[in-house]
Amino acid sequence: MKAQSECFQYQVSGLLMKEVEELINAADGVTLEARIAKGTTNPDICVIVAHPYGPLGGSMYNNVVESVCELFSEFGFSTARFNFRGVGRSSGRTSFRGFAERDDVLAVYRHLMANESFKPTKIILCGYSYGSMCTSAVACEIPEAIAIIAISYPCAVSWFLTMWNTSAFVSGINACQNIPKLFVIGDSDTFSSVRSFETFVSGINDPKTTVVVPGVDHFWFGQEEVLVEEVRRWMSSINLSSGGRPERSKVSSL
């Protein structure tokens, strides 16, 4: 778990953000490539952001991943994005059932908590597509978790991504009964219809909010700002954008 010497910097709303590239050791010997940024005004909140399916080109440099990381940086939060096993400089290979990738999320979490100079007190789990399956499934295993953000959850093809083990991922979400959850999808999603999405979220425990964005497919190309505004609006509605704990009484199904 040694941090690399290279530091990456970028401007967000006039603020200079710095990401440090790190290599994280997973429990089974796999090494994960990650970029971690310490927040400015709310560094005790860290958002773990997971990317879409690696074999189809997903990585932590995805357009959605980078867009939401910039949003969280605007809020002054810390961020941790990473490549799942078998992607980029991460070792190993993509698993058939997704269980190893769930463990990758937990490996990133443990790495953050082991760093005394960085150690967050609150964790937000944010995933896009395949990444939303893996992050939401382990939220109940993270005591510091305060929110789940699932973007374009691939509910209609989860049977394929998990080799018919979808229930193991859904049960993980439903174990988090007191954590507010946002599920956002485009009405022209390439992999999941609105009907399959609504059926899926109907089986998820409250508190939850669902948003269907018109005219958007699975990939959000050219629509990243629309997505960012939906996430921003939800975070503000539950008092999370200010850095406080979410007000669950403000969370409802839509």
Accessible surface in RSA format (square Angstrom, percent):
REM  Atomic radii and reference values for relative SASA: ProtOr
REM  Chains: A
REM  Algorithm: Lee & Richards
REM  Probe-radius: 1.40
REM  Slices: 20
REM RES _ NUM      All-atoms   Total-Side   Main-Chain    Non-polar    All polar
REM                ABS   REL    ABS   REL    ABS   REL    ABS   REL    ABS   REL
RES MET A   1   108.60  56.2  71.98  47.6  36.62  87.2  65.78  55.9  42.82  56.7
RES LYS A   2   169.01  82.5 163.21 100.1   5.80  13.8 109.96  99.0  59.05  62.9
RES ALA A   3    62.45  57.4  34.25  52.9  28.20  64.2  34.25  48.2  28.20  74.7
RES GLN A   4    59.48  33.3  50.17  36.7   9.31  22.2   9.57  20.4  49.91  37.9
RES SER A   5   123.39 104.3  82.32 109.9  41.07  94.6  58.47 124.5  64.92  90.9
RES GLU A   6    98.85  56.8  91.52  69.2   7.33  17.4  34.81  67.3  64.04  52.3
RES CYS A   7    56.89  43.0  34.23  38.2  22.66  53.3  26.16  66.3  30.73  33.1
RES PHE A   8    46.59  23.3  43.01  26.6   3.58   9.3  46.59  28.2   0.00   0.0
RES GLN A   9   102.73  57.4  69.58  50.8  33.15  78.9  13.32  28.4  89.40  67.8
RES TYR A  10    55.05  25.7  47.00  26.7   8.05  20.9  53.79  40.4   1.26   1.6
RES GLN A  11   120.27  67.3  95.17  69.6  25.10  59.8  55.27 117.7  65.00  49.3
RES VAL A  12     6.55   4.3   3.80   3.4   2.75   6.6   6.55   5.7   0.00   0.0
RES SER A  13    88.23  74.6  37.51  50.1  50.72 116.8  43.38  92.4  44.84  62.8
RES GLY A  14    69.75  86.0   0.00   N/A  69.75  86.0  35.23  96.7  34.51  77.3
RES LEU A  15    73.97  41.2  72.77  52.1   1.21   3.0  73.97  52.0   0.00   0.0
RES LEU A  16    89.54  49.9  68.50  49.0  21.04  52.9  68.50  48.1  21.04  56.6
RES MET A  17     1.85   1.0   1.63   1.1   0.21   0.5   1.76   1.5   0.09   0.1
RES LYS A  18   111.11  54.2 103.92  63.8   7.19  17.1  46.46  41.8  64.66  68.9
RES GLU A  19     0.62   0.4   0.62   0.5   0.00   0.0   0.00   0.0   0.62   0.5
RES VAL A  20    49.25  32.4  49.25  44.6   0.00   0.0  49.25  42.8   0.00   0.0
RES GLU A  21    15.61   9.0  15.61  11.8   0.00   0.0   0.00   0.0  15.61  12.7
RES GLU A  22    17.29   9.9  17.29  13.1   0.00   0.0   0.11   0.2  17.18  14.0
RES LEU A  23    41.81  23.3  41.77  29.9   0.04   0.1  41.77  29.3   0.04   0.1
RES ILE A  24     0.04   0.0   0.04   0.0   0.00   0.0   0.04   0.0   0.00   0.0
RES ASN A  25    83.24  57.4  69.01  66.7  14.24  34.3  20.66  49.7  62.58  60.5
RES ALA A  26     7.94   7.3   1.20   1.9   6.74  15.3   1.36   1.9   6.58  17.4
RES ALA A  27    97.77  89.9  50.98  78.7  46.79 106.4  64.52  90.9  33.26  88.1
RES ASP A  28    93.10  65.2  54.51  54.3  38.59  91.3  49.72 117.0  43.38  43.3
RES GLY A  29    64.44  79.5   0.00   N/A  64.44  79.5  38.33 105.2  26.10  58.5
RES VAL A  30    16.84  11.1  15.54  14.1   1.30   3.1  16.79  14.6   0.05   0.1
RES THR A  31    36.88  26.2  36.88  37.4   0.00   0.0  16.62  22.3  20.26  30.6
RES LEU A  32     0.00   0.0   0.00   0.0   0.00   0.0   0.00   0.0   0.00   0.0
RES GLU A  33     7.28   4.2   7.28   5.5   0.00   0.0   0.00   0.0   7.28   5.9
RES ALA A  34     0.08   0.1   0.08   0.1   0.00   0.0   0.08   0.1   0.00   0.0
RES ARG A  35    32.65  13.7  32.60  16.6   0.05   0.1   0.00   0.0  32.65  19.8
RES ILE A  36    10.47   6.0   7.70   5.7   2.77   6.7   7.70   5.5   2.77   7.5
RES ALA A  37     0.76   0.7   0.39   0.6   0.38   0.9   0.76   1.1   0.00   0.0
RES LYS A  38   110.88  54.1  94.28  57.8  16.60  39.5  58.53  52.7  52.35  55.8
RES GLY A  39     8.89  11.0   0.00   N/A   8.89  11.0   0.00   0.0   8.89  19.9
RES THR A  40    65.59  46.7  38.11  38.6  27.48  65.5  44.98  60.4  20.61  31.2
RES THR A  41   109.25  77.7  80.63  81.7  28.62  68.2  78.55 105.5  30.70  46.4
RES ASN A  42    28.25  19.5  27.94  27.0   0.32   0.8   0.32   0.8  27.94  27.0
RES PRO A  43    41.35  30.1  40.06  36.5   1.30   4.7  40.30  33.3   1.05   6.5
RES ASP A  44    50.92  35.7  46.93  46.7   3.99   9.4  26.64  62.7  24.28  24.2
RES ILE A  45     0.00   0.0   0.00   0.0   0.00   0.0   0.00   0.0   0.00   0.0
RES CYS A  46     0.00   0.0   0.00   0.0   0.00   0.0   0.00   0.0   0.00   0.0
RES VAL A  47     0.00   0.0   0.00   0.0   0.00   0.0   0.00   0.0   0.00   0.0
RES ILE A  48     0.00   0.0   0.00   0.0   0.00   0.0   0.00   0.0   0.00   0.0
RES VAL A  49     1.89   1.2   1.31   1.2   0.58   1.4   1.31   1.1   0.58   1.6
RES ALA A  50     0.00   0.0   0.00   0.0   0.00   0.0   0.00   0.0   0.00   0.0
RES HIS A  51     0.60   0.3   0.28   0.2   0.32   0.8   0.28   0.3   0.32   0.4
RES PRO A  52    16.13  11.8  16.13  14.7   0.00   0.0  16.13  13.3   0.00   0.0
RES TYR A  53    40.76  19.0  39.21  22.3   1.55   4.0  15.62  11.7  25.14  31.0
RES GLY A  54    17.42  21.5   0.00   N/A  17.42  21.5   1.95   5.4  15.47  34.6
RES PRO A  55    79.38  57.9  38.39  35.0  40.99 149.0  51.16  42.2  28.22 175.4
RES LEU A  56   137.43  76.5 101.86  72.9  35.57  89.4 108.11  75.9  29.32  78.9
RES GLY A  57    65.88  81.2   0.00   N/A  65.88  81.2  37.63 103.3  28.25  63.3
RES GLY A  58     6.92   8.5   0.00   N/A   6.92   8.5   3.56   9.8   3.36   7.5
RES SER A  59    24.04  20.3  23.51  31.4   0.53   1.2  12.77  27.2  11.27  15.8
RES MET A  60     0.63   0.3   0.46   0.3   0.17   0.4   0.63   0.5   0.00   0.0
RES TYR A  61    92.84  43.3  75.73  43.1  17.11  44.5  69.33  52.1  23.51  29.0
RES ASN A  62    28.95  20.0  19.66  19.0   9.29  22.4  10.20  24.5  18.76  18.1
RES ASN A  63    31.44  21.7  19.57  18.9  11.87  28.6  25.05  60.3   6.39   6.2
RES VAL A  64     0.16   0.1   0.16   0.1   0.00   0.0   0.16   0.1   0.00   0.0
RES VAL A  65     0.49   0.3   0.31   0.3   0.18   0.4   0.49   0.4   0.00   0.0
RES GLU A  66    65.42  37.6  63.57  48.1   1.86   4.4  15.23  29.5  50.19  41.0
RES SER A  67    20.98  17.7  16.16  21.6   4.82  11.1   6.19  13.2  14.79  20.7
RES VAL A  68     0.79   0.5   0.79   0.7   0.00   0.0   0.79   0.7   0.00   0.0
RES CYS A  69     3.40   2.6   3.40   3.8   0.00   0.0   3.40   8.6   0.00   0.0
RES GLU A  70    82.68  47.5  82.68  62.6   0.00   0.0  10.08  19.5  72.60  59.3
RES LEU A  71     1.27   0.7   0.04   0.0   1.23   3.1   0.73   0.5   0.54   1.4
RES PHE A  72     0.00   0.0   0.00   0.0   0.00   0.0   0.00   0.0   0.00   0.0
RES SER A  73     0.26   0.2   0.15   0.2   0.11   0.3   0.00   0.0   0.26   0.4
RES GLU A  74    65.53  37.6  41.49  31.4  24.04  57.2   5.71  11.0  59.82  48.8
RES PHE A  75    27.25  13.6  20.10  12.5   7.15  18.6  24.76  15.0   2.49   7.1
RES GLY A  76     0.68   0.8   0.00   N/A   0.68   0.8   0.68   1.9   0.00   0.0
RES PHE A  77     0.22   0.1   0.00   0.0   0.22   0.6   0.00   0.0   0.22   0.6
RES SER A  78     0.20   0.2   0.20   0.3   0.00   0.0   0.00   0.0   0.20   0.3
RES THR A  79     0.19   0.1   0.19   0.2   0.00   0.0   0.08   0.1   0.11   0.2
RES ALA A  80     0.07   0.1   0.07   0.1   0.00   0.0   0.07   0.1   0.00   0.0
RES ARG A  81    14.24   6.0  14.21   7.2   0.03   0.1   0.31   0.4  13.93   8.4
RES PHE A  82     0.41   0.2   0.25   0.2   0.16   0.4   0.25   0.2   0.16   0.5
RES ASN A  83     1.34   0.9   1.34   1.3   0.00   0.0   0.00   0.0   1.34   1.3
RES PHE A  84     4.49   2.2   4.49   2.8   0.00   0.0   4.49   2.7   0.00   0.0
RES ARG A  85    14.41   6.0  14.10   7.2   0.31   0.7   1.14   1.6  13.27   8.0
RES GLY A  86    38.95  48.0   0.00   N/A  38.95  48.0   7.06  19.4  31.89  71.4
RES VAL A  87    13.10   8.6  11.36  10.3   1.74   4.2  13.10  11.4   0.00   0.0
RES GLY A  88    66.75  82.3   0.00   N/A  66.75  82.3  31.20  85.6  35.54  79.6
RES ARG A  89   127.76  53.6 103.38  52.7  24.38  58.0  63.91  87.3  63.85  38.7
RES SER A  90     7.72   6.5   0.00   0.0   7.72  17.8   0.00   0.0   7.72  10.8
RES SER A  91    50.09  42.3  40.39  53.9   9.70  22.3  47.37 100.9   2.72   3.8
RES GLY A  92    49.26  60.7   0.00   N/A  49.26  60.7  24.08  66.1  25.18  56.4
RES ARG A  93   185.44  77.9 179.08  91.3   6.36  15.2  63.62  87.0 121.82  73.8
RES THR A  94    31.23  22.2  17.52  17.8  13.71  32.7  11.17  15.0  20.06  30.3
RES SER A  95    29.19  24.7  18.27  24.4  10.92  25.2  25.41  54.1   3.79   5.3
RES PHE A  96   152.22  76.2 143.52  88.9   8.70  22.6 146.82  89.0   5.41  15.5
RES ARG A  97   118.41  49.7 117.67  60.0   0.74   1.8  24.18  33.1  94.23  57.1
RES GLY A  98     0.00   0.0   0.00   N/A   0.00   0.0   0.00   0.0   0.00   0.0
RES PHE A  99    47.42  23.7  46.38  28.7   1.04   2.7  46.38  28.1   1.04   3.0
RES ALA A 100    22.68  20.9  17.80  27.5   4.88  11.1  20.81  29.3   1.87   5.0
RES GLU A 101     1.11   0.6   1.11   0.8   0.00   0.0   0.82   1.6   0.30   0.2
RES ARG A 102    48.77  20.5  48.77  24.9   0.00   0.0   1.27   1.7  47.50  28.8
RES ASP A 103    70.24  49.2  69.82  69.5   0.42   1.0  12.27  28.9  57.97  57.8
RES ASP A 104     0.00   0.0   0.00   0.0   0.00   0.0   0.00   0.0   0.00   0.0
RES VAL A 105     0.00   0.0   0.00   0.0   0.00   0.0   0.00   0.0   0.00   0.0
RES LEU A 106    17.71   9.9  17.71  12.7   0.00   0.0  17.71  12.4   0.00   0.0
RES ALA A 107     3.02   2.8   0.27   0.4   2.75   6.3   1.23   1.7   1.80   4.8
RES VAL A 108     0.06   0.0   0.06   0.1   0.00   0.0   0.06   0.1   0.00   0.0
RES TYR A 109    26.36  12.3  26.36  15.0   0.00   0.0  14.79  11.1  11.57  14.3
RES ARG A 110   113.78  47.8 108.91  55.5   4.86  11.6  63.30  86.5  50.48  30.6
RES HIS A 111    14.07   7.7  11.91   8.3   2.15   5.5  10.73  11.1   3.34   3.9
RES LEU A 112     1.78   1.0   1.33   0.9   0.45   1.1   1.78   1.2   0.00   0.0
RES MET A 113    30.23  15.7  25.10  16.6   5.14  12.2  25.32  21.5   4.91   6.5
RES ALA A 114    68.43  62.9  35.61  55.0  32.82  74.7  46.06  64.9  22.37  59.3
RES ASN A 115    55.62  38.4  48.69  47.1   6.92  16.7  15.01  36.1  40.60  39.2
RES GLU A 116   139.22  79.9 113.13  85.6  26.08  62.1  63.39 122.6  75.83  61.9
RES SER A 117    88.38  74.7  66.30  88.5  22.08  50.9  59.37 126.4  29.01  40.6
RES PHE A 118    22.05  11.0  15.07   9.3   6.97  18.1  17.41  10.6   4.63  13.3
RES LYS A 119    93.29  45.5  77.03  47.3  16.26  38.7  31.75  28.6  61.54  65.6
RES PRO A 120     1.91   1.4   0.00   0.0   1.91   7.0   0.00   0.0   1.91  11.9
RES THR A 121    79.41  56.5  70.90  71.9   8.51  20.3  71.43  95.9   7.98  12.1
RES LYS A 122    29.07  14.2  29.07  17.8   0.00   0.0  10.49   9.4  18.58  19.8
RES ILE A 123     0.00   0.0   0.00   0.0   0.00   0.0   0.00   0.0   0.00   0.0
RES ILE A 124     0.00   0.0   0.00   0.0   0.00   0.0   0.00   0.0   0.00   0.0
RES LEU A 125     0.00   0.0   0.00   0.0   0.00   0.0   0.00   0.0   0.00   0.0
RES CYS A 126     0.54   0.4   0.54   0.6   0.00   0.0   0.00   0.0   0.54   0.6
RES GLY A 127     0.23   0.3   0.00   N/A   0.23   0.3   0.23   0.6   0.00   0.0
RES TYR A 128     4.57   2.1   4.39   2.5   0.17   0.5   1.97   1.5   2.59   3.2
RES SER A 129     8.83   7.5   8.83  11.8   0.00   0.0   0.00   0.0   8.83  12.4
RES TYR A 130     2.56   1.2   2.56   1.5   0.00   0.0   2.38   1.8   0.18   0.2
RES GLY A 131     0.00   0.0   0.00   N/A   0.00   0.0   0.00   0.0   0.00   0.0
RES SER A 132     0.10   0.1   0.00   0.0   0.10   0.2   0.02   0.0   0.08   0.1
RES MET A 133     0.48   0.2   0.43   0.3   0.04   0.1   0.43   0.4   0.04   0.1
RES CYS A 134     0.00   0.0   0.00   0.0   0.00   0.0   0.00   0.0   0.00   0.0
RES THR A 135     0.40   0.3   0.40   0.4   0.00   0.0   0.00   0.0   0.40   0.6
RES SER A 136     0.25   0.2   0.25   0.3   0.00   0.0   0.21   0.4   0.04   0.1
RES ALA A 137     2.12   1.9   0.04   0.1   2.08   4.7   0.04   0.1   2.08   5.5
RES VAL A 138     0.82   0.5   0.82   0.7   0.00   0.0   0.82   0.7   0.00   0.0
RES ALA A 139     0.22   0.2   0.00   0.0   0.22   0.5   0.00   0.0   0.22   0.6
RES CYS A 140    59.37  44.9  25.17  28.1  34.20  80.4  14.44  36.6  44.94  48.5
RES GLU A 141    95.54  54.8  71.64  54.2  23.90  56.9  35.39  68.5  60.15  49.1
RES ILE A 142     3.88   2.2   0.00   0.0   3.88   9.3   0.00   0.0   3.88  10.5
RES PRO A 143   114.61  83.5  75.77  69.1  38.84 141.2  89.04  73.5  25.57 158.9
RES GLU A 144    36.93  21.2  34.92  26.4   2.01   4.8  13.77  26.6  23.16  18.9
RES ALA A 145     8.78   8.1   0.03   0.0   8.75  19.9   0.03   0.0   8.75  23.2
RES ILE A 146     0.13   0.1   0.13   0.1   0.00   0.0   0.13   0.1   0.00   0.0
RES ALA A 147     0.00   0.0   0.00   0.0   0.00   0.0   0.00   0.0   0.00   0.0
RES ILE A 148     0.37   0.2   0.37   0.3   0.00   0.0   0.37   0.3   0.00   0.0
RES ILE A 149     0.31   0.2   0.02   0.0   0.29   0.7   0.02   0.0   0.29   0.8
RES ALA A 150     0.71   0.7   0.24   0.4   0.47   1.1   0.32   0.5   0.39   1.0
RES ILE A 151     0.38   0.2   0.38   0.3   0.00   0.0   0.38   0.3   0.00   0.0
RES SER A 152     0.24   0.2   0.00   0.0   0.24   0.6   0.00   0.0   0.24   0.3
RES TYR A 153     2.03   0.9   1.01   0.6   1.02   2.6   0.69   0.5   1.34   1.7
RES PRO A 154     2.40   1.8   2.00   1.8   0.40   1.5   2.40   2.0   0.00   0.0
RES CYS A 155    19.44  14.7   3.70   4.1  15.74  37.0   4.63  11.7  14.81  16.0
RES ALA A 156    39.64  36.4  18.80  29.0  20.84  47.4  26.92  37.9  12.72  33.7
RES VAL A 157    41.34  27.2  41.34  37.4   0.00   0.0  41.34  35.9   0.00   0.0
RES SER A 158     4.00   3.4   4.00   5.3   0.00   0.0   0.04   0.1   3.96   5.5
RES TRP A 159   116.71  46.8 116.50  56.4   0.22   0.5 104.56  55.8  12.15  19.7
RES PHE A 160   112.53  56.3 107.37  66.5   5.16  13.4 108.19  65.6   4.34  12.4
RES LEU A 161    14.81   8.2  11.42   8.2   3.38   8.5  12.68   8.9   2.13   5.7
RES THR A 162     0.00   0.0   0.00   0.0   0.00   0.0   0.00   0.0   0.00   0.0
RES MET A 163    84.86  43.9  76.84  50.9   8.02  19.1  60.06  51.1  24.81  32.9
RES TRP A 164   177.32  71.2 148.23  71.7  29.09  68.3 130.73  69.7  46.59  75.6
RES ASN A 165    38.78  26.7  36.68  35.4   2.10   5.1   2.10   5.1  36.68  35.5
RES THR A 166    36.01  25.6  35.03  35.5   0.98   2.3  33.50  45.0   2.51   3.8
RES SER A 167    86.89  73.4  77.70 103.7   9.20  21.2  52.29 111.3  34.60  48.5
RES ALA A 168    34.41  31.6  23.37  36.1  11.03  25.1  30.63  43.1   3.78  10.0
RES PHE A 169     0.07   0.0   0.03   0.0   0.04   0.1   0.03   0.0   0.04   0.1
RES VAL A 170    31.62  20.8  31.62  28.6   0.00   0.0  31.62  27.5   0.00   0.0
RES SER A 171    66.10  55.9  55.12  73.6  10.98  25.3  46.31  98.6  19.80  27.7
RES GLY A 172     9.32  11.5   0.00   N/A   9.32  11.5   9.32  25.6   0.00   0.0
RES ILE A 173     0.08   0.0   0.07   0.1   0.01   0.0   0.07   0.1   0.01   0.0
RES ASN A 174    31.73  21.9  29.02  28.0   2.71   6.5  12.66  30.5  19.08  18.4
RES ALA A 175    60.51  55.6  29.18  45.0  31.33  71.3  38.79  54.6  21.72  57.5
RES CYS A 176     5.74   4.3   0.00   0.0   5.74  13.5   5.70  14.4   0.04   0.0
RES GLN A 177   112.03  62.6 104.68  76.5   7.34  17.5  18.20  38.7  93.83  71.2
RES ASN A 178   106.22  73.2 103.62 100.1   2.60   6.3  18.81  45.3  87.41  84.5
RES ILE A 179    18.08  10.3  18.08  13.5   0.00   0.0  18.08  13.0   0.00   0.0
RES PRO A 180     0.00   0.0   0.00   0.0   0.00   0.0   0.00   0.0   0.00   0.0
RES LYS A 181     0.11   0.1   0.11   0.1   0.00   0.0   0.07   0.1   0.04   0.0
RES LEU A 182     0.01   0.0   0.00   0.0   0.01   0.0   0.00   0.0   0.01   0.0
RES PHE A 183     0.27   0.1   0.27   0.2   0.00   0.0   0.27   0.2   0.00   0.0
RES VAL A 184     0.35   0.2   0.00   0.0   0.35   0.9   0.00   0.0   0.35   1.0
RES ILE A 185     0.49   0.3   0.49   0.4   0.00   0.0   0.49   0.4   0.00   0.0
RES GLY A 186     0.67   0.8   0.00   N/A   0.67   0.8   0.00   0.0   0.67   1.5
RES ASP A 187    61.18  42.9  40.63  40.4  20.55  48.6  10.82  25.5  50.36  50.2
RES SER A 188    64.08  54.1  46.44  62.0  17.63  40.6  31.93  68.0  32.15  45.0
RES ASP A 189    17.06  12.0   1.05   1.0  16.01  37.9   0.06   0.1  17.00  17.0
RES THR A 190    80.51  57.3  48.41  49.1  32.10  76.5  50.41  67.7  30.10  45.5
RES PHE A 191    75.98  38.0  58.79  36.4  17.19  44.7  64.56  39.1  11.42  32.7
RES SER A 192     2.02   1.7   0.14   0.2   1.88   4.3   0.72   1.5   1.30   1.8
RES SER A 193    66.00  55.8  51.06  68.1  14.94  34.4  50.58 107.7  15.42  21.6
RES VAL A 194    44.24  29.1  40.53  36.7   3.71   8.9  40.76  35.4   3.48   9.5
RES ARG A 195   198.36  83.3 193.84  98.8   4.52  10.8  66.39  90.7 131.98  80.0
RES SER A 196    34.00  28.7  24.47  32.7   9.53  21.9  30.55  65.1   3.45   4.8
RES PHE A 197     1.27   0.6   1.27   0.8   0.00   0.0   1.27   0.8   0.00   0.0
RES GLU A 198    95.09  54.6  90.90  68.8   4.19  10.0  30.80  59.6  64.28  52.5
RES THR A 199    94.52  67.2  84.11  85.3  10.41  24.8  68.59  92.1  25.93  39.2
RES PHE A 200    28.25  14.1  16.19  10.0  12.06  31.4  25.23  15.3   3.01   8.6
RES VAL A 201    10.48   6.9  10.48   9.5   0.00   0.0  10.48   9.1   0.00   0.0
RES SER A 202    84.85  71.7  51.91  69.3  32.94  75.9  42.96  91.5  41.89  58.7
RES GLY A 203    46.54  57.4   0.00   N/A  46.54  57.4  35.96  98.7  10.58  23.7
RES ILE A 204     4.38   2.5   0.15   0.1   4.23  10.2   0.69   0.5   3.68  10.0
RES ASN A 205    57.78  39.8  52.59  50.8   5.18  12.5  13.40  32.2  44.38  42.9
RES ASP A 206    87.05  61.0  73.90  73.6  13.15  31.1  29.24  68.8  57.81  57.7
RES PRO A 207    18.95  13.8  17.67  16.1   1.28   4.7  18.95  15.6   0.00   0.0
RES LYS A 208    20.35   9.9  20.31  12.5   0.04   0.1  10.73   9.7   9.62  10.2
RES THR A 209    12.33   8.8  12.33  12.5   0.00   0.0   8.20  11.0   4.13   6.2
RES THR A 210    20.47  14.6  15.32  15.5   5.15  12.3   4.50   6.1  15.97  24.1
RES VAL A 211    25.62  16.9  22.08  20.0   3.53   8.5  25.62  22.3   0.00   0.0
RES VAL A 212    53.96  35.5  31.68  28.7  22.28  53.7  31.68  27.5  22.28  60.4
RES VAL A 213     7.40   4.9   6.62   6.0   0.78   1.9   7.40   6.4   0.00   0.0
RES PRO A 214   105.79  77.1  92.89  84.7  12.90  46.9  93.41  77.1  12.38  76.9
RES GLY A 215    63.59  78.4   0.00   N/A  63.59  78.4  35.33  96.9  28.26  63.3
RES VAL A 216     3.53   2.3   2.10   1.9   1.42   3.4   3.53   3.1   0.00   0.0
RES ASP A 217    61.46  43.1  57.61  57.3   3.85   9.1  14.61  34.4  46.85  46.7
RES HIS A 218     5.17   2.8   5.17   3.6   0.00   0.0   3.39   3.5   1.78   2.1
RES PHE A 219    77.75  38.9  77.59  48.1   0.16   0.4  77.64  47.1   0.11   0.3
RES TRP A 220     0.69   0.3   0.00   0.0   0.69   1.6   0.69   0.4   0.00   0.0
RES PHE A 221   143.17  71.6 123.32  76.4  19.85  51.7 123.90  75.1  19.27  55.2
RES GLY A 222    71.10  87.7   0.00   N/A  71.10  87.7  37.52 103.0  33.58  75.2
RES GLN A 223    65.44  36.6  64.56  47.2   0.88   2.1   8.13  17.3  57.31  43.5
RES GLU A 224    39.15  22.5  38.80  29.4   0.35   0.8  16.47  31.8  22.68  18.5
RES GLU A 225   108.12  62.1 103.96  78.6   4.16   9.9  63.23 122.3  44.89  36.7
RES VAL A 226    58.32  38.4  53.52  48.5   4.79  11.5  57.76  50.2   0.55   1.5
RES LEU A 227     0.00   0.0   0.00   0.0   0.00   0.0   0.00   0.0   0.00   0.0
RES VAL A 228     9.69   6.4   9.69   8.8   0.00   0.0   9.69   8.4   0.00   0.0
RES GLU A 229    62.08  35.6  61.52  46.5   0.57   1.3  30.42  58.8  31.66  25.8
RES GLU A 230    34.06  19.6  32.72  24.8   1.33   3.2   0.47   0.9  33.59  27.4
RES VAL A 231     0.03   0.0   0.03   0.0   0.00   0.0   0.03   0.0   0.00   0.0
RES ARG A 232    63.81  26.8  63.81  32.5   0.00   0.0  32.17  44.0  31.64  19.2
RES ARG A 233   141.16  59.3 133.69  68.1   7.48  17.8  71.17  97.3  70.00  42.4
RES TRP A 234    10.25   4.1   5.98   2.9   4.27  10.0   9.91   5.3   0.34   0.6
RES MET A 235     0.00   0.0   0.00   0.0   0.00   0.0   0.00   0.0   0.00   0.0
RES SER A 236    60.64  51.2  44.07  58.8  16.57  38.2  31.15  66.3  29.49  41.3
RES SER A 237    54.18  45.8  38.26  51.1  15.93  36.7  45.17  96.2   9.01  12.6
RES ILE A 238     0.84   0.5   0.84   0.6   0.00   0.0   0.84   0.6   0.00   0.0
RES ASN A 239    51.21  35.3  47.91  46.3   3.30   7.9   4.51  10.8  46.70  45.1
RES LEU A 240     0.00   0.0   0.00   0.0   0.00   0.0   0.00   0.0   0.00   0.0
RES SER A 241    26.09  22.1  18.57  24.8   7.53  17.3   3.80   8.1  22.29  31.2
RES SER A 242    77.51  65.5  46.77  62.4  30.73  70.8  52.44 111.7  25.06  35.1
RES GLY A 243    11.01  13.6   0.00   N/A  11.01  13.6   2.31   6.3   8.70  19.5
RES GLY A 244    26.50  32.7   0.00   N/A  26.50  32.7  25.25  69.3   1.25   2.8
RES ARG A 245   124.76  52.4 111.88  57.0  12.88  30.7  54.02  73.8  70.74  42.9
RES PRO A 246     7.22   5.3   0.00   0.0   7.22  26.2   0.00   0.0   7.22  44.9
RES GLU A 247    65.03  37.3  59.19  44.8   5.84  13.9  28.31  54.8  36.72  30.0
RES ARG A 248    92.95  39.0  82.26  41.9  10.69  25.5  36.29  49.6  56.65  34.3
RES SER A 249   112.05  94.7  67.05  89.5  45.00 103.7  60.35 128.5  51.70  72.4
RES LYS A 250   114.46  55.8  87.67  53.8  26.79  63.8  57.43  51.7  57.03  60.7
RES VAL A 251    16.20  10.7   0.00   0.0  16.20  39.0   0.97   0.8  15.24  41.3
RES SER A 252    65.19  55.1  57.42  76.6   7.77  17.9  42.87  91.3  22.32  31.3
RES SER A 253    56.57  47.8  32.06  42.8  24.51  56.5  30.99  66.0  25.58  35.8
RES LEU A 254   144.96  80.7  88.28  63.2  56.69 142.5 122.45  86.0  22.51  60.6
END  Absolute sums over single chains surface
CHAIN  1 A    10270.4       7886.9       2383.5       5730.7       4539.7
END  Absolute sums over all chains
TOTAL         10270.4       7886.9       2383.5       5730.7       4539.7
